[in-house]
């Protein structure tokens, strides 16, 4: 089982993925944490790290593939958008059952969360969150521009505005109940 946690930036994906993985006792594979690890291994530089996005995508799916082939369930978290991510997820679905959890929250909540993490998390320098804040503030980017993965698998939407709706127990049951 691969529980895919997706949603626009700031929607609470990483927080939910970690909480869900802990609740059900499986590893969480977080795309942004892999990128942060790549940034930590590079020579310090100014500017963004967008050139690492494709290598991160490959490492992310390589890790998930190794786990699926080994019979290891996992929570996989990233801003999975349909065009870029669906092809790799289709390949992964040949090895494991996929369930998708879409995180949502209102635009102002996303903006506040992204702003907070820019100010408080030095590891976020790997992700160009400052540019994202500017795009949201000017209206050139919104939660509505996020295109979720469309696959014929079980899916659940979770509102992360204030905790989780549905709650974490219901999300854990969605992930762990066999034969859905």
C-alpha positions in Angstrom: 0.0 0.0 0.0 1.3 3.4 -0.9 -0.8 6.2 0.6 -0.2 9.3 -1.6 -0.7 12.6 0.3 -1.1 15.5 -2.1 -2.3 19.0 -2.4 -1.2 22.6 -3.1 1.8 24.1 -1.3 0.8 25.0 2.3 -2.1 22.6 2.4 -0.6 20.5 5.3 0.6 17.6 3.3 3.9 17.0 5.2 2.3 17.4 8.6 -0.5 15.0 7.7 1.9 12.5 6.1 4.1 12.4 9.2 1.1 12.0 11.5 -0.4 9.4 9.4 2.8 7.4 9.0 3.3 7.5 12.8 -0.3 6.5 13.4 -0.2 3.4 11.1 3.4 2.5 11.8 4.9 2.9 8.3 7.6 5.2 6.8 6.8 8.6 5.4 8.7 9.5 2.2 8.6 13.2 1.8 9.6 14.8 -1.5 10.6 18.1 0.0 12.8 16.4 2.6 14.6 14.5 -0.2 15.2 17.8 -1.9 16.4 19.4 1.3 18.9 16.5 1.7 20.2 17.1 -1.9 20.6 20.8 -1.1 22.5 20.0 2.1 24.9 17.8 0.0 25.6 20.6 -2.6 28.1 23.4 -2.5 26.4 26.5 -1.0 25.1 28.9 -3.5 22.7 31.8 -3.9 19.5 31.5 -5.8 17.0 28.8 -6.2 17.5 25.0 -6.5 14.9 24.4 -9.2 17.5 22.5 -11.2 17.2 19.7 -8.5 13.5 19.1 -9.1 13.8 16.4 -11.8 16.6 14.5 -9.9 14.5 14.7 -6.8 11.5 13.3 -8.7 13.7 10.3 -9.8 15.1 9.6 -6.3 11.6 10.0 -4.8 10.1 7.3 -7.1 13.2 5.1 -6.9 12.8 5.0 -3.1 9.0 4.2 -3.4 9.7 1.6 -6.0 12.3 -0.2 -3.8 9.9 -0.1 -0.9 6.9 -1.4 -3.0 9.1 -4.2 -4.5 10.1 -5.2 -0.9 6.5 -5.3 0.2 6.8 -2.2 2.4 3.8 0.0 2.8 4.6 3.8 2.9 3.1 7.2 3.0 4.3 9.2 0.0 4.0 13.0 0.2 4.5 15.6 -2.6 2.5 18.2 -4.4 1.4 15.5 -6.9 -0.1 17.3 -9.9 -1.6 15.2 -12.6 0.6 15.9 -15.7 4.0 15.4 -14.0 3.2 12.8 -11.4 0.5 10.5 -12.8 2.8 8.6 -15.2 5.2 7.6 -12.3 2.3 6.7 -10.1 0.8 4.5 -12.8 4.0 2.6 -12.8 4.1 2.3 -9.1 0.5 1.1 -9.1 1.8 -2.1 -10.8 3.7 -2.8 -7.7 1.5 -1.6 -4.9 -2.1 -0.5 -4.2 -2.3 3.3 -4.3 -4.7 5.4 -2.3 -4.7 9.1 -2.7 -5.4 11.7 0.0 -6.0 15.2 -1.3 -5.3 18.0 1.3 -7.2 21.2 1.0 -7.4 24.5 2.9 -8.6 28.0 1.9 -6.2 30.3 0.0 -5.5 32.6 3.0 -4.5 29.6 5.1 -2.1 28.3 2.5 -0.6 31.8 2.3 -0.2 32.1 6.0 1.4 28.7 6.3 3.9 29.3 3.5 4.8 32.7 5.0 5.3 31.2 8.4 7.6 28.4 7.2 9.7 30.9 5.2 10.2 32.9 8.3 10.8 29.9 10.6 12.3 27.0 8.7 15.8 27.6 7.2 15.6 24.3 5.3 12.8 25.8 3.1 15.5 27.7 1.2 15.5 24.7 -1.1 12.0 25.3 -2.3 11.7 29.0 -3.5 8.8 29.6 -1.1 9.5 33.4 -1.3 8.7 33.4 -5.0 5.6 31.3 -4.2 4.4 33.9 -1.6 4.8 36.7 -4.2 2.8 34.7 -6.8 0.0 34.1 -4.3 0.0 37.8 -3.2 -0.2 39.0 -6.8 -2.9 36.5 -7.7 -0.8 34.8 -10.4 -1.0 31.5 -8.4 -3.8 30.1 -6.3 -5.0 26.8 -4.8 -7.3 26.6 -7.8 -4.4 26.3 -10.2 -3.4 23.0 -8.5 -4.4 20.0 -10.7 -4.8 16.9 -8.5 -3.8 13.5 -9.8 -6.6 11.7 -11.6 -6.3 7.9 -11.3 -8.9 5.2 -10.9 -7.9 4.4 -7.3 -9.6 5.1 -3.9 -9.4 8.8 -3.0 -10.2 10.9 0.0 -10.2 14.7 0.5 -9.1 16.1 3.8 -9.6 19.6 4.9 -6.6 20.7 6.9 -7.8 24.2 7.9 -8.1 23.4 11.6 -6.9 19.8 12.3 -8.1 17.2 9.9 -11.6 16.7 8.6 -12.2 13.8 8.5 -10.1 13.0 11.5 -6.8 11.2 11.6 -8.5 7.9 12.7 -10.7 7.9 9.7 -7.8 8.7 7.4 -5.8 5.8 9.0 -8.7 3.5 8.4 -8.9 4.6 4.8 -5.2 3.7 4.3 -5.2 0.4 6.3 -8.5 -1.2 5.5 -7.8 -4.0 3.0 -9.8 -4.6 -0.1 -11.5 -1.2 -0.4 
